[in-house]
Amino acid sequence: MHLLIPFAASHSDGAVAALSQLQLPHLQKLLTLLSAQAPQLHDVMSFSPPHECALAQALGLSVVDGHIPWAALQARQAPSLPPVLAEADQAWGFVSLCHWQVNTNHMVMSHLPLPGLTAQQSDDLLAAMRPYFEEDGIALYPDQPGRYLAQAPILANIDTASLDRVVGHNLEHWMPSATQAGALLRLQNEMQMLFYTHPVNDQRAAQGLPPVNSFWLSGTGALPAGYQEPNADATPVVVEELRAAALAENWAAWSQAWEQLDATLIKSLLELALSDKPMQITLCGERASQSWQLQKRSLWQKLSGHFAAKPLSELLKSL
C-alpha cells in the first residue's frame, strides 16, 4: 500500500503555528519504523505542486513542470468519449469554470468547485462556449460539472499551473505566457464577456451565488506513446482530506482533519508496518515531498533511526 498525502504542511504563518500544536502519534511512530527516501525539492512558484509530481512519478508519467498530462489520462478513462479518440496520442487539457475576484491591484480565484453549479448549468455553458473554442481548433467535451476536457494540438506545448497552486492566490503569477498561449488569453477575454450576460449567471445571482466569470486551463499535454498505467496495487492512494481546509487556510479545520487522518488511515498503515507488510507513505507540502518505505533493517538501524528521528513538527515544516 502506498499512501500519498497532499497538503501535509504549509509555510503560511497560520499553518506553522498549527504544526506546533498538532498531535499525530501514529504518524510519529510510523516514521520511526520506515526508511526515509531523499526529499524531492521544488520551487514554491512551480506550476506543478509536489504532490502532483510525486503522483506522476508513481504512475510512470514524465514530470515536467506545468506539463503533466492529467487531462489526457482522464480522457483515456472517460466513458463518454469515443474509444478511438481517448486512446489516440493527442494533447488534452482541463478547462475549469471559475470565479475571479477583482481586488485593488490583482485578481484572485475563489475556491473550487463553484458552489451550487448544477450539471445542467454546466452543460448550458458548454454549449455556449463550444463555438468560440472550435474557431481556434479546440474541441470541448463534458467531464464533470464545472470542468471540461479540451483537445487540440496547441495543448501539446503549453505549460499551465495546477488549480492547487492557483486557488486563493494572485493569478498574475500563474498565467501562461502570451507567447505560448495568445489564443487562450483571448478566449478568456471572450468568455468573460459571454458569461457576463449568460442566463446561468442570472440564475446564480438570484440564489446569491458568485458568478461564473472565467475559466482556467490546466493538466495539459499528451500521454507518451504506448503508455500503460501501473496496476492497481502499484497506484498510490491519494488522500484528499486536507485539501479543502489548506486551500481555504482554515488551519483549525486542517489540524482536525490531520488528527482524524492519523487516527484512521495512518493507524492502519502503522499496523501494516508492525506486521512487516509492504507499504509506503509520501508526505507533500508546498515545496517538497518525501517518501518513507518499509525495508528490512538491523536492530541497530532501527534503534538509531528511532533516537535520531526529527520532531514531527520540524519534519513537516521542511516540506
Backbone hydrogen bonds, N-H to C=O, Kabsch-Sander energy under -0.5 kcal/mol:
donor,donor_aa,acceptor,acceptor_aa,energy
3,L,280,Q,-2.6
4,L,2,H,-0.5
4,L,237,V,-2.8
5,I,3,L,-0.5
5,I,282,T,-3.1
8,A,5,I,-0.6
8,A,284,C,-2.9
9,A,284,C,-0.6
16,V,12,S,-2.4
17,A,13,D,-2.2
18,A,14,G,-2.0
19,L,15,A,-2.3
20,S,16,V,-1.1
21,Q,18,A,-1.3
22,L,18,A,-0.8
22,L,19,L,-0.7
24,L,22,L,-0.6
28,Q,24,L,-2.4
29,K,25,P,-2.2
30,L,26,H,-2.6
31,L,27,L,-2.5
32,T,28,Q,-0.9
33,L,29,K,-0.7
33,L,30,L,-1.5
34,L,30,L,-0.6
35,S,293,Q,-3.3
36,A,34,L,-0.5
37,Q,291,S,-3.1
40,Q,289,S,-3.2
41,L,39,P,-0.7
42,H,287,R,-2.9
46,S,43,D,-2.2
52,E,49,P,-0.7
53,C,49,P,-1.8
54,A,50,P,-2.6
55,L,51,H,-2.0
56,A,52,E,-2.6
57,Q,53,C,-2.4
58,A,54,A,-2.0
59,L,55,L,-1.8
60,G,57,Q,-1.1
61,L,56,A,-2.8
64,V,62,S,-0.9
67,H,64,V,-2.6
70,W,68,I,-2.7
71,A,219,G,-1.9
72,A,219,G,-0.5
73,L,69,P,-1.8
74,Q,70,W,-2.3
75,A,71,A,-2.8
76,R,72,A,-1.7
77,Q,73,L,-1.1
78,A,74,Q,-1.1
81,L,78,A,-0.9
85,L,82,P,-1.1
86,A,82,P,-2.2
87,E,83,P,-2.5
88,A,84,V,-0.8
90,Q,88,A,-2.1
92,W,221,G,-2.4
93,G,150,A,-1.8
94,F,218,S,-3.4
95,V,148,Y,-2.5
96,S,94,F,-0.6
96,S,216,W,-2.7
97,L,95,V,-0.5
97,L,146,G,-2.8
98,C,214,S,-2.2
101,Q,99,H,-0.5
101,Q,108,V,-3.6
102,V,100,W,-0.6
103,N,101,Q,-0.7
103,N,106,H,-3.0
108,V,101,Q,-2.3
109,M,169,H,-0.8
110,S,99,H,-2.5
117,L,114,L,-1.2
118,T,116,G,-0.7
122,S,118,T,-2.2
123,D,119,A,-2.2
124,D,120,Q,-2.4
125,L,121,Q,-2.3
126,L,122,S,-2.1
127,A,123,D,-2.3
128,A,124,D,-1.5
129,M,125,L,-2.2
130,R,126,L,-2.3
132,Y,129,M,-0.8
133,F,129,M,-1.8
134,E,130,R,-2.9
135,E,131,P,-1.4
136,D,132,Y,-0.6
136,D,133,F,-1.1
137,G,134,E,-1.9
138,I,133,F,-2.4
139,A,137,G,-0.6
139,A,151,Q,-2.6
141,Y,149,L,-2.4
143,D,147,R,-1.4
144,Q,147,R,-2.0
147,R,144,Q,-3.0
148,Y,95,V,-2.5
149,L,141,Y,-3.0
150,A,93,G,-3.2
150,A,148,Y,-0.5
151,Q,139,A,-2.5
152,A,91,A,-1.5
155,L,152,A,-1.5
156,A,153,P,-2.0
157,N,154,I,-1.0
159,D,157,N,-0.5
160,T,66,G,-2.5
161,A,174,W,-0.6
162,S,47,F,-2.4
165,R,162,S,-1.5
166,V,162,S,-1.5
167,V,163,L,-2.5
168,G,109,M,-2.4
169,H,166,V,-2.5
171,L,107,M,-2.8
173,H,170,N,-1.1
174,W,171,L,-1.7
175,M,171,L,-0.8
175,M,172,E,-0.5
180,Q,177,S,-0.6
181,A,177,S,-2.4
182,G,178,A,-0.8
185,L,181,A,-2.3
186,R,182,G,-1.9
187,L,183,A,-2.2
188,Q,184,L,-2.1
189,N,185,L,-1.5
190,E,186,R,-2.3
191,M,187,L,-2.8
192,Q,188,Q,-2.0
193,M,189,N,-1.5
194,L,190,E,-2.3
195,F,191,M,-3.2
196,Y,192,Q,-1.3
197,T,193,M,-0.8
197,T,194,L,-0.7
198,H,195,F,-1.1
201,N,198,H,-1.2
202,D,198,H,-1.1
203,Q,199,P,-2.4
204,R,200,V,-2.1
205,A,201,N,-2.4
206,A,202,D,-2.0
207,Q,203,Q,-1.0
208,G,205,A,-1.4
209,L,204,R,-3.0
213,N,98,C,-1.8
213,N,211,P,-0.7
214,S,98,C,-1.4
216,W,96,S,-2.2
218,S,94,F,-1.9
221,G,92,W,-1.5
223,L,90,Q,-0.5
227,Y,224,P,-2.0
234,A,231,N,-1.4
235,T,231,N,-0.5
235,T,232,A,-1.1
237,V,2,H,-3.3
238,V,236,P,-0.7
239,V,4,L,-2.8
239,V,237,V,-0.6
240,E,238,V,-0.5
243,R,240,E,-1.1
244,A,240,E,-0.6
246,A,242,L,-2.0
247,L,243,R,-2.7
248,A,244,A,-1.8
249,E,246,A,-0.9
250,N,245,A,-2.7
251,W,249,E,-1.0
254,W,250,N,-2.3
255,S,251,W,-2.3
256,Q,252,A,-2.0
257,A,253,A,-2.5
258,W,254,W,-2.5
259,E,255,S,-2.5
260,Q,256,Q,-2.0
261,L,257,A,-2.3
262,D,258,W,-2.4
263,A,259,E,-1.6
264,T,260,Q,-0.7
264,T,261,L,-0.8
266,I,261,L,-2.2
267,K,262,D,-0.5
268,S,264,T,-2.0
269,L,265,L,-2.2
270,L,266,I,-2.5
271,E,267,K,-2.0
272,L,268,S,-1.7
273,A,269,L,-2.4
274,L,270,L,-2.6
275,S,271,E,-1.1
276,D,273,A,-1.7
277,K,272,L,-2.9
280,Q,1,M,-2.3
281,I,292,W,-2.3
282,T,3,L,-2.8
283,L,290,Q,-2.6
284,C,5,I,-2.2
285,G,288,A,-2.8
287,R,319,L,-2.0
288,A,319,L,-1.4
289,S,40,Q,-1.7
290,Q,283,L,-2.2
292,W,281,I,-2.5
293,Q,35,S,-2.3
294,L,279,M,-1.8
295,Q,293,Q,-0.6
302,K,298,S,-2.2
303,L,299,L,-2.5
304,S,300,W,-3.0
305,G,301,Q,-2.3
306,H,302,K,-1.9
307,F,303,L,-2.4
308,A,304,S,-1.8
309,A,306,H,-0.7
314,E,311,P,-0.5
315,L,311,P,-2.1
316,L,312,L,-2.6
317,K,313,S,-1.8
318,S,314,E,-0.9
318,S,315,L,-0.8
319,L,316,L,-1.4
